[in-house]
Amino acid sequence: MDEVAFRKNMAALGYDFGDRLVFWEAPLTEAGAFFNTLVDSVIRERPGALVIDSVTEFLSLGGGVDIIHNVVYRVISRRV
């Protein structure tokens, strides 16, 4: 999904992010590197919300739910 489609879908749900949206599209080639970059970016940018789309694609490539839990834990534990 590109940024235009994301904004359109979110607008249909009543969300208007305006210029506050940082849309980051990254190909999922190596899950560990991707999630490390994601965690570092979230910690640095401190967003009010984070949307990760296509988690099912990650799971289909052999990534486990435990990696997603680990990412969430790492972000939360560094923000507290």
Secondary structure, DSSP 8 states (H G I E B T S, - for coil): --HHHHHHHHHHTT---GGG--------S-HHHHHHHHHHHHHHH--S------HHHHHHTT--HHHHHHHHHHHHHHH-
